[in-house]
């Protein structure tokens, strides 16, 4: 995979990110998406994040790419709205 680069968030995006990471009403999957971006901005690598959050490196790359292209607008949408509901 290519080297991962996350764009610098605007001040309002940074405040929004801080609020969302502290929000305990979000599902675990959605919260992990915000944590991925926060950790990447803090200097973590995709491999470290995969180990910490229990996800694949590809997932880290996917959400970093989504953030770079459309900000946080896609983070709370269902990844597969027609599929089977997640079981936690």
VENPE-V401803 format. One record per helix or strand of 2 or more residues. SS is the DSSP state (alpha for helix, beta for strand). FROM is the first residue (numbers start at 0). TO is the last residue. If there is no record, write none. Layout:
SS & FROM & TO
SS & FROM & TO
This chain:
alpha & 10 & 21
alpha & 27 & 40
alpha & 45 & 52
alpha & 56 & 69
